[in-house]
Amino acid sequence: MKKFTLLLMLFQASFIFAQKEITGVVKDNSGAALPGVNIVEKGTQNGVATNMDGGYKIKVKDGAVLIFSYIGYDSVEKTASGSKMDVILSQEGGQTLNEIVITGSRTAPRSNTTSALPIDVISSKDLAATGQATFDKALQYKIPSFNTVQTPVNDATSLLDPYEIRNMGPSRTLILINGKRKNLSALLYTQTSPGRGETGADISGIPTDAIKSVEILRDGASAQYGSDAIAGVMNIILKDNKGDGSVTARSGITAQGDGEMLGVSVNNGSPIGVDKGFINYTVDFSKTSQSNRPGTVNAAGEYSDFVYVDPNDSANYTNGATQASITANNATGLAKVNEFLSRRSDAGNINGSPENAAAKFLVNSAYNVSEQTELYFNAAYIYKKVNSFANYRTPYWRSVEDYPYLAKLFPNGPNGTYDGYVPTFEGLLNDYNGTVGLRSKINDWNIDVSFTTGGNAQTYMVGNSHNRNKVYAPRWNPDTNLFEPVELYRENSPVAFNPGGTSFSHNVGNIDISRVLSDKISIGIGSEMRAENFEIISGGLASYDGGGADSFAGNTPENSGKWNRYNIGGYFSLDYDVTDAFLLSGTVRAENYSDFGNAFVYKVSSRYKIDPMLTLRASYSTGFRAPTLHQIYTQKSQYSFIPGKGIQVGGLVNNVSPQASFLGLAKLDAEKSKNFTIGVGGKITRNFNYTIDYYHIAVKDRIVLGSEITGTKLDGDGNNIGTTPLDDVLRANNLSDVSFFANAIDTKTSGIDVVLNYNNLLVGKGDFDFSLSGNYTIQNERDGAVKNPSLVESAGQSIVNPTQEALFFTSRPQTKWILGANYEIGKMGFSLNNTYFGKTTFKQQGLNNNLRTEFIPKIVTDLGVTYSATEKLTLSLNVNNLLNVLPEWKFKAENAAGQAIMNNTTVNHAGLTPIQVESNLITFNQRYSQMTYDGYHFSQLGTMFSLSLNYKF
């Protein structure tokens, strides 16, 4: 680093070449000044933006070409001549696609129409128009290939919903802030839901009012950016305006009168000195109340799962039980179920959207140290608190007959009697990131040196629960002068627990250097060094001892700890404009990780402009994704719902533990990918543009969190009596099953992305814009056999079962389309968006293998209305899901045996047909009837109203 600093100083000392200052004003056809126009010296990263009066000032070399670009206007290129140059931009053919983009290239920036890669550009106005409360949900209704929904069962996942691009999971999309890598979340998704076994950056916490635009590269980019960019890259560009401050007040509520939302945010910018730079900051506070969408619980299913004892099973005749007593107890239990459900038809369950509160702070700044050197920094801090609930423990599920002390711990029923209890879950999240860097131009070399830090910590609290496990400790009895065993928990159990949590942080150093060598050739070279740290925070003794708190067990000391690694990588990029129409681009990258070794990847891409109506583009790349520290080191006991068995305790074994060695589990290696994209784009008319892109992604050695592996032999009561090493591990740790990570499968994913835009259509006295964008998944499947460890294979089991296959490949819409229209007339603006969610298919845990479930395609309609009362005051009303469309699923038969189950009208002891039994299994007796236990289509809250007021300073 000292040598590099000395070299930088020597370059600055020799910084001698002709420079000239150009000033001017940019206006539109009507003569109105245009603030915020991008002005870039062609082939460089030297650029400025116009001020509030449309004025600009920039220093360039003699003979430089300046590119003037602005959303909705034609770009203009002009050769610098003289010291003053005024420019007029026309709206006639201007499109969003003409905006200069920086994502996807390590050389000079290019316009979207001249890029060889498919890039979506979403403005802050586009995000605000969705009416969604958070950034990730706004993208859900703007980008067809982007999907995210709330998980049915919250727990820790209430802090961060899994998202993904092109059905590739959250781990395979790289998130950048102003071009710099954002830290991962500390959360590892371990529930049986989409995103299982993965982690991603927390984009939900980024305040939308701080965002200038979002560039989404829909192509593999590991060669340019390193690990995690297999599916693409999302670059979040922060606001950099020096004025135009505003305050926004938000409120909202669902049509059912819950989920109340209140929020306020302030965004403001100020210049530093006289044209020396800017500082822009955003402060955002919000609170959303609980919303609840439980189903009507099926009494027959409850009776069958929690009460019924089979009088025909000889094993049930113990302790003096007779057929008459069993029948009487069954009748009494059924009466208890019916009485409870008559008062609480939803069985007390609370599932929907959790209560949350958030505080977000963000600052973005740049300072001109000299004419050719800029110091920049940005920083953000997000605090989030979430309150959610576990499944309600009904009085016939956790009964006073089995646990007499519950009457004392939870006297919450009529007249102080015991009526069950619902454990609470409180999550606290702290997320921060910051970058400081120096950009300079030295003898035509563009140099960017930066340091980035970031972290995410999540800690949890469980309340209104108990430790029901029998754990004894010796205690001195003075009456007998002996140590006697005393129960630590059960009747002596606390009702609040500290389960611990997780944290992740990284420190990243970047050096990026580029230069335009000629009109045809530009190069880029750079290096990145990253250090990562992951910690599992141990919980309090009562939270994990003997099995831990009922609902969410804490982290044990032996499974807790701190781990770290580092990696260093370098890349070289070359762009060759063979002609004005024909571009060739290539990048190579080498990486070295301290824990698993080396990676070498490359990318080649090309673009050929036949004419303005048609441009051809294609790319081919290899990529990699390093296993996260979360995946390598997480080891825990976890409560999960097993259909037909209720809540069970399973174990997640990491691949570097003694248990892993005993079970013969291999250490995790990096995923490798091959990504091919080919597409076309252009302008049919001045106002109509389009892009169509085909993609194919092949991933080898994909890392998955395997399905739960059970004992090899069970007795009639479900006890494990197998004799293999796997059985020994399960029994020794009091686990019903064990799961672990593995490079288990190869996958193939292909599809088509379509974007159509028609803008500036004059309708009456107003302007009409129309857009249609869509994603269609052609193929998303496993390629070849599952790579099972020999121990699992010999036991006749697989770490990838039909449930996992469905979560990986069919749990997101097969196709998704967004049809949008905007109309502006006078002070009024109207937007209408229709989002089509294609079918999703699940094979829920416990579901008969001859059946599957499918969510029926649905269209969600969103309406937005804005009114500009004055030049400073704007009111916006959004009605999301205007027609109150809710998810809907149905059973599908896989074969004749499945059809027979659906057609069978024979009822069991509880009066349930076989298909009703299956339905109860996957919805926990209809508690989760809208979404099933493993997932669902889209948000289930129905119609939502939101109103915002924006006042400009």
N, C-alpha and C positions, 0 to 999 in steps of 0.2 A: 504493500500500500504506500510506503514511503517513497519507493522508486517511482510509482505511478504519479504521486503528487509532484515530485521533482520534474518528471517528464511533462506534466501539465503546465508547470510554471515556465519551463523552457519553451514550450509551444506558444504560451501567451507572450513571452518576450520576443518571439519571432513573428508575431501576428501582424504582418504587413501586407496588405493588399487594398486595392481601390474600393472604397465604400461611398455610397451616396444615400442621402435621406430623401425619401419620397413622402409627400403629404397629399391629402385630398379628402374628398367627401363622396360617399356612396349614397345614391338615391334610387327610388323606383321610377316608373314611367310617369307618375303623377307629380314628381318633384319632391315627394316626401322622403325625409332622411331615413336610412335603414340602420338601426343599431344592431350590433352583434354579428355583422357580416364577417365571415372568415376570409382572411387575406394571407396567402401562403406564397413564399418564394418557391417557384417550381423546382422540384427535385431536391428540396431541403426540408428541414423541420422549422425553419425560420418563419414565424408568422405572428400576426396580431389580429385583433378584432376591432371593429368600429365602435366608437363611443355612442352616447345617447343622441348626439347630433349628426351621426353618420360619419364623423371624421376619423381619420387614421393617420398614423405616422410610422414608417418602417424604414430601416436601413438595409440596403441590399447592395450587391456588387453590380458593377457596370454591365448593362446588357441583360440583366435578370428579367425573367418573365414572372409576373404576378398573377395568381389565380384568385379571383373573387367568387366566393360561393356562399349561398344562403338558402335555407330550406324553402322550397316553393318557388325558387327563381332559377333562371338559366345561369350557369356558371360563365364567367368571362375571363379570358386570358389576355393580358396586355403587357407588352414589353415596356420596361421602365425607360422613360425618356423625360429629361428635364427634372425639375424638383417638385412639380405639382401635377397630380393626375386624378381628375374626377371621373367617376364611373357611374353609369346607369345600368341597373339590372332589370331584366324583363321577366314578368311572370308567365309569359305565354307558354313556354315549354318547360319551365322549371319543375323539378321533381325532387322528392326526398332522396331519391337514389343518387342525386348529384352531389350530396354532401361529402366533403372530404372525410375519409375514415382512416384511423391509425391502426385498428385491430387487424391482425392477420399478416402484417408485413413487418419485417425487421429492417427494411431499407427506407426509401422515401414514402411518405403518405400518398395515397391515390384516391381518386373519386370512386364511388361504389360501382359506377358503370365501367371503369377501367380496371377494377380489381379482378384477379383471376379466381376469387373465392366468393361464395355466397355469404353476404353479411346483411343482417337486419339492423336498421337504425331506428330506435324508438325515442321520441322526444319526451321531455317532461310533460308537455301538453297532452301527448298520447296517454301517458301513465295516469295523469289526473282525470282524463275523460272516462276512465273505466269505473270510477267511483269506488274502487276497492280500497280497503283500509291499509293494506300492507303491500310492499313492493312485489313480493313473490306472487301474491294473488292477482295483482295488476298484470303481470306477465302472463299468467294463466289465460287471460282473456285478450291478449295481444299477439302471442306467439303460438302458432298451432303445434309446433313440435315440443313446446314446453308444457309440462304437466306437474301439478302439485295439488294435493287435497289433504285435509286433516285426517289423521288416523282415527279409526273407530274407538280404540282404547288408548287413552292419553298417556298417563304416567309421565315419564321423562320426555316422550315425544310431543307433549303439549307445548314444549318450549321451542320446537323447531319442526316444521312439517317437511318430509322428504320431497325433493323436486328432482326433475331430470329432463334432459333434452334427448329426443330420439330414442326413448325407451331404454336408455343405457345406465340408469341409476345415478344417484347424486354424486358418486365419487368420480365420475368421468367427465364432468364439466368443470373447467377451471374458471375461477372468478377473479377478476382483476379490478382494482380501484385505480383509476387514472393510469392504467397500464401496468400496475404493480400487483403482485400476487397477494390476495387476501388470505388470512389464516383460516384453517378449518375449524369447525365446531368441535367441542369436546364430546359431543353426543355420538354414540354408536347405536344405530337402530337395531335392536335385537327382537322386537316384537314380530309376530307373524303378520307382516303387512308389507306393501310395496316399499322398496328401499332397504329391506332387511339385510343386515350385515354390512351396511355402508355408512359413510358420513360425508358431509359436505359443508361448505361455508354457510354461515347464517346470513342469507340475504334478506330475510324477513325484517331484520332490525334496521336496515338502512332507510333513513327517512326519505320519502319520495320528493319532498320539497328541496332536498339538497342535490338532486340529480338533474344534470343538464340534458344528458341523453344516455342511451344504452346501445352499445354495439355488440351484436351477437353473431359470432362467427360460427356458422353451421358446418364445420369441417374439422377433421382431426388436425391438431396443431402442436403435437408433442415436440416436433423439431424446432419450432419457434419458441415455445414456452415451457417445455419440460413435462413432468408427470402431471396426470389428471386431465389432460386436454384431449383425450381420445374421442369424445363426442363433440367437443367444441369449446369455445371460449366466450365468456360474457365479460365485457369490459364496461364498467360503470364509470361514466365521466361526470365529474362533479361540476356544479355551477361555478363560474369564474367571473360573473358580472360585478362591476364596481359600484353599481347603484341598483335601481329597480327593486329595492327592498319591499317586502310584503309580510303581512301577518294573515294567517288563515285559521279560522275557527271551524271545527267539524263536529257534526253530531249525526247519530244514526240509530236505527232500531229495526228489528225484524217485524214482519207483519203479525207475528204471534205475540208481540209486545215484550219480547226479551232481547238479550244481546245488546242492550243500550251501549252506545259508543259516544264518547266525548274526547275531543282532542284540540290542541292548539299548537301551531308551529309558527316560527319566525325565521325568515330567510332575509339576509341583508348583505350587501357588499359595499366596500369602501376602497377608494384608491389609496395607494401609499405614495406620498410625495406628489411630485408633478411627473406623471407618466412613469413612475418608478415601479409600479406593480399594483397588486390588489390583495385584499383579504375578504373572503366570503365565508359567512358562518350560518349554521342552521341549528335551531333549538326546537325540539318537538316533544310534547308530552301527550300521552293518550291513555285512556282507560276503557276497557270493554267488559261488560257484565256477562255473567253466565247465560248461555242459552241451552235449552234442554229439549232433546227430540227422542225420548225413549218410546219403545213400542208397548203394546198391551200384552203383558206376559201371559203365556198359555198355562193354565192351571194344571191341565193333564200332564204337560211336560215337567212341571215342577214336582208334581206328585211322583212321577216315574223316576226322576233323577234323585230326589232328596228324601223321599218317604217310603216308597214301596219296598216291601220285603217279600220275596217270592216264597209262598207257602209250599211250593212243590220241590224246593231245594232242601235236601236233607241237612246241608251245612248250616242252615239257619235255625236248626232245632238244638240250641245250646242254652245253658243256664235256665232250664225248665220251660223253655218256650214250647208252646203247643200251636197247632193249626188255628185254634180258636183265638189264642192270644195274638198271634201274628195278624189274623184278619181284623181283630179289634183295633190293634195298633195302626194298621193301614187306614182303617176308617177314621180314627182319631187324627192321624197325620193329614189325611185329605181334608178334613174339616178345618185344620189349622191353615192349610194352604189357601182354601177358599175364603176363610175369614180374613186373612191378611190381604189377599188380593182384592177383596171387596172394598177395603179401605185404601189400598195402594195398587191400582191396576198395573202400574209400571214396576212393581216390586221395589219401589224406592230408588230405582236406578237413575243416575244422572249422566247422560251421554249426549254430547252435542259439541258445543264450543266452550272452552273453559274461560273463566274470568282471568283477565290479564291487565297489567298496567306496565307502561314502558316510558322511559326517559331516554332521549337520544340527543347527542351533541356532536356536531361535525363542523370542521373548519377546513378551508382550502385557500391556499395563498401562494403568491409568487412575487419575487422581488428582483428587479434588474440591478445586478451588481455592477455591470458595465454594459456597454453597447452590445456585446456579444455573449454575455454570461448572465444566466438567470438562476437564482436560488428559489426552490419551490418546496412546499411542504403541505401535507394534509394530515388530519388526525380525526378519529371518531371514537366515541365511547357510547355504548348502549347498555342500559340496565333494564331488565325485564323480570317481572314477577308474575307467576302463573299459579292459579289455584284450580285443581281439578279433583275428580273423585274416582275411586275404585268401584267395582261392582258392589252393590248393597248386599250385605250379609243378612239374609232374611232369618227370622226366628226359627224356621224349620231347617235352615242350612247350618247355621251356628246356633244350636239349640241349648237351652238351659239344662236339659236332661244330660247332654254330653259335657257341657261346661257350666256348672251351677254358678260359678263366680261372675258370669256375664250379667246376671241380674244386678249385681252391685256396681260393675264397671259402667254399664250402659242402661240406666233407668230412664230411657227416652220414650217409652210407650205411654199409652193411656194410663193416667193415674200413677205415673212413675214406674210402670212395669217394663220389663224387657221386651223390646220390639225389634230386635236386630240392630245393626249399626252399619254405617257407611264410612270406610276409611277415607281420609282426605290426603291429597298429595299437593305439596307446595314446592314449586321449583323456582330457584333464583338463578338468573343468568347475567353474567358480566362479559361483555365483548368489547375489545378495543383493537384499533389498528392505526398505524401512523407511518408516514413516509417523509423523509427529508432527502433532497437531492440537488444536484447542480447540473444544469445544462449549459453547454458552451459550444461556440463555433470557432474552431481554430484551423486556419488555413484550409477552409472548405470541409473540414472534418466536423461532423456533429457528434458531440460527446455528451453522454448522460450517465452520471454516477449517482447512485442512490442507496439508501439504507432503509429497509422496511421492517417494522416489528408489528406483532399482532398476537392476540390471545383470546381464549374463550374459556370461561369457567362456569360450571353448573353444579350447584349444591341443592340438596333436597331435604324436605321434612315430611314425615308421615304423621298424621294425627288421627284421633278417634279410632284407634286400633289396639291390638294387644299381641303379645307373644304367647301363643297357646301351646308351646312346646314344653315337654317335661325335662327341665334342666335342674340338677341338684348341686348344691354347694355345701361343704361342711360348715357347721356353725356350733360354737361351744355352748353346751347346755350346763349351766352351773348346778342344776338340780341333780344331774346324773354324773357330773364331772367327765363328760364325754363329748366328742364331736359327733353331731348327728346331722344327717342329710336334710336340707331344707330346700323347698322349691323356690327358685329364683323368680319364676314368671307365673303364668296362669293367673291365679288370684292375686299374686304379688306384682303382676306386670304393670309397667307404665303404659299410658295410653298415647304418648307422643314419642317419636323416635327420630334419631338423626342417622339416616342411611349413608351419609357421605356424599360423594359426587365424583366428578372428573374435571380435568383441565387440560388444555392444549395451548401451546405457544410456539411461535417461530420467529427467527431473526433472519432476514434475507438481505444480501448485498448484491447489487447489480451494476455492471458496467456495460453500456451499449454504445457502440460507435458506428456511424454510417457516413457514407460519402457518395455523392454523384460524381462518378469519374468522367462521364461524358454525357452527351444527349441520349445515349443508348444504354449505358451501363451504370448501375448503382450497386453498392455493396453494403453489407452490415456484418458486424462481428461483435460478439459480446460474451459475457460470462456471468454466472449466477452461483452464489454460495449460500446455502440454506442450512440452518441448524434448527431442529425440531425437538420439543419436549412434551411428553405426555405423562399425566399423573392420574392415578386412581386413588381417590381420597377415602381413607378408611372411615366406616361408620361407627357409631357408638355400640358398645357391647350388646345391649338389648336388641339392637336392630338386626343383628345377624346370629346371635347365639342360639344354637339348637335348631336353626331353621329361620329364625328372625321374625320380624314384624309381619303380621297377617296382612298381606296385600303387596308389600314391596320390601324385600329383604335388603339389608345393608351390605356394604362392601366389607369383607373380612380383612384383617391385617395381612394374612398370608397372600391374599389376592390383590393387595394394594401396593403402591410403590411409585417410583419415578423412573422414567426411561427416556433416552434421548438418542439422536443420531444426527449425522450431517451428510450433506452431499454437495458436490461441486460439479458444474457443467459449463460447457461452452458451445457456441454455435457460430456458423458462418453462412451468410445469405448472399445471393447474387441475383439481381434482376437484369434481364437483357431485353431491351426493346428492339427486337430485330427490325421492325418497321413501326410506324405510328399505330398500326393495327395489330401487330403480332408481338405478344409479350411472352417471354420464358422466365420462370423464376424457380430457384432451388435453394434449399436450406439443409444443412447437415448439423447434427448435434451429438455430443458425447456427454455422458453423465457417469459419475462414480458415487455410489452410496456406501456409507460405512458399514451397513448391515447386510446388504445382499449383493453388492458388486456393481458391475458396469452395465451401461445401456448405450447403444448407438442407434440413432434413428435418422431418417431423412425425409424430405418432401420435395416433390417437383410439381409445378403447376404451370398452366398456360392459359392465355386468352387471345382470341382472334376476333376482331371487329370486322364483320363482313360489310355492314352499313349501319346507320343509326337504328334500323329496325331489328337487327339481329347481331348478337355477339355470342360467340361460343366460348366456353371455359371448361377446364377440367383440372383435376389434381389427383395425385396419388401420393400416399404417405405411409410410413411406418410409425408406430407409436408405442408408448409403454405407460404403465401406471404402477408406481411402487406401492406395495402394501402399506397402509397407514399404520402408525404406531398403535392406534386403537385396535386394529385387527390382529396385530402381532401379540399384544400383551394383555388384552382384556380376558379376565377369568372371573367367573361369578356364579352364584346361585341365583336363579330367577324364578319368580312366580309366573305362571302362564295358565291360561284356560285351556284345558284339554276336553274337547267335546265328549260328553258322556261320562266324564270322570271329575269334572269340576276343576278347581284350582290345584295344580300340582307344582312341585319344586323340581326344576331341572338344572343341569349344570352346563356352563360354557367353559370348556377347557382350552387354554391357549396353546400355541404350537411350540413354545419354548419351555413348557413346564415339565416336571418329572412325570406327570400323568401322560403327557403327550408322548414322551419317550417310551413309557411303558406300553402305550397303545400303538406305537409304531407310526406316529403322525409326522409327516415331513414338515420342515420349516417352509414358510411362505416365500414365494418368489414373485417377481414382477409379472404383471400381465403384459402381453405383447399384442399389438394390433396392426391391421392393414386397413387403410381407409381409401376408398375410391369415390370421387365425385365428378359428375359431368353435368353440364347445364347450359341453358340458353337464356338470353335476356335481351331487352331492347325497348325501343319506343315504336308503337304502331302509329301513333299520332303524337302531336306535341304534348297532349294531356294524358295519354294512355301509355303506361309502361308495364312490363311484365318480367318475371324471372321464373324459370322452371328448372329444378335441380334434382337429379337422381343421386342417391348415395348408397354405398355398400360398406359396412363395417364388419370386419372379422376380428374377433378377439380370441386369443389363445391363452390357456391357463387362467381363465377368469376366476377371481377370488370370490368365493361364496361362503356364507354362514350356513352350514349344512342343517338338514332336518334333524330332529331329535332321535337319537339312536337309543332304543330301549333294550332291556334284557333279552337274551337269546331264548329264554324259556321261562314262562310264567305259570304259576299254579292257578287254580280256580278262583282264588281271591285276588289275582293280579300281582302276587308277590313274585319277585325275581328269584328263581331257583336255578338259573343257568350256572355253568361252571367255567366260562371263558374269562380271560383277563378283563374283558369289557364288563362282565357281570360283577367281578370282584371290585372294580372301580366304582360302579354304581352303588353297590351295597355299602362299601366302606365310607362313601360320602352321603349316604341316605338320599340318593337321587333317583327320581323316576326315570330319568333319561340323561343323555349327554350329547352336546353338540360342539362343533369346532369349525374353524376356518380351514379351507383347503383350496388350492388351485385345481378346482374340480372339473371344470367344463370348458369347452370351446364353443363359441357362439357366432351366429351370423345374423346381421341386422341390415335390412335394406328398405328403402322407401323413396318417396317423391315429395318434395316441397314445392308449393306453388304460391306465387305472390302476384296479384294483379292490382293496379292502381289507376283510377281515372279521376283526375283532379280538375278544378277550375271550370266546371260546367255551369254556365249561367242558367239559372232556373228562376223565372220572375225577376225580382230585384236582388236575389241572393245568389251565393256561390254554393255549389253542390259538389261534394267529394264522395267517391265510391271506392271501396276496396274489398277484395276477396283473397283470402290466404288460406292455405290448407296443407295438411300433412297426411300422407297415406302410407301406412306400414305394409310393405309387400311381404317381407320376411322378417321374423324375429324368433329364432329358435336355437336349440342346442345343436351343435355340429359334432356328431360322434357320441361315443359312450361316455358315461360319467366315470371319472377317474377316482374310484373308491379306494380307500386304504384296504389292505388285504384283510385286516381284522373285521371291517364292516362287510366286505364282500363275502367272507367265509361265513358270516352270520346271516347271510341271505337278506341283508338290508342295503339301503343306499342313502348317501348323505344328500342326494337330490331326489326328492319324491315328487309326486304330481302337484302337491301344494306349492313347493318351491318353484317348480317349472312355471306354474301359472303366475306366481309373483314376479318372476324374472321377465316373462315374455308376453303375457296377455292381460296383465292387471292395469294397463293403461289403454286408453282408447285406440282401437286399430286405426281409426281415422278421426281427424278433428279439423273443422273448418270454421273460419270466422268471416262473416259477411257484415261489413260495416258501412254506414252512410252518415255523412255529416252535412249539415245545411246551416249556413250563416246568412242572416238577413238583418240589417240594421244592428240593433243592440242585442238581438237574440241569436242563440246558437242551439242547434238540436243535433243529437247523435243517437243512432239506433244501431245496436250491434246484436247479431244473432250468432251464438256459438253452438256448433253442432258437435256433440260428443258421440262418437261411434261406440260400438259395443265393446265391452270388456268381459273377459272370461276368467272365472276362478275355479279352483279345485280346493275348496276349503278343507282345513285340517279336520279329519274325522268323517268327511263326506264319503259316501259309497263310491268306489272307483268307477262304477258304471254310470255315474251321473256327473254333471258339471252345472255350474250356475253362470248365467249370462245377464249382464246389465243391458237393458234395452236402450238403443240409441235415443238421445233426447236433444232438444234445442232449447237453450237458455237465452232469453231475450233481455237485453239491458237498455234502458232509456236514460238519456242525459239531457238536461236543459240548462242553459246558462243565460244569464241576463246581466249585461253590463250597464248598471244603473248610472254610473259616471265613468270618467276616465280612470278613476282610482278604485272604484268599488264594483266587484263582480259577485253575483250569487249563483250557485250551482246546485241543482237538484238531480240526484241520481236514484233511479229505481232499478236495482239489480234483481234479476230473475223476476221480471215484470209479471209473468204468467204463472208464477208459483209452481214451476216444474220441479218435481222431486225425483230422485233416483228410483228405479223400478227394476227388479230382477225376477228371473224365472228359472226353473229347472230345465235342463236339456238332457236327453238320454244319449249316452255314448254308444249304446248298442241295444240289442233286443232285451238283454237282462235289465238294463236301465229303464227301458220302456215298460217292462213288466212291473218294476217297482212303482213307477208313476201310475200305472193302471190298477194296482192292487188296492182293493177297498177293504180288505180284512183289517180288523182293529185288534190292538193288543190289550193288555190288562188295564191300560189307562184310557182306552177308547181312541187310540191314535192309529191312523193308517201308516204304512211304511214311509210314504213320502212326507207325512206330517212329522214323523220321527226325524227324518233327515233335515227338515226345515228347522226344527227345534235345536238340533245339534249345532247348526252353523250360525244360529242367531241367539244362542243362549236362551232358548224358550221364548223367542220373539223380543228380547230386550233390545236387540240391534236389528230390527226387522227391515229398516230402510237400507242398511248398508251391509249386513252380515258381519261376522266377527273379524274377517280378514281384510276387508276393504270395501271400497265403493267407488262410484262413478265421478261425482263432483260434490260440491258442498250441499249438505242436506238441510240447510236452515230455511230454505224457501225464499220468499220475497223479502228484500231488505231495502229500506229507505235511508238515504243519507243526504244531508244538507250541509253545504259549506259556504262560508263568506270569506272572500279574499279582498284585503285592502292594501293597495300599494302606497308606499311611503312617498 
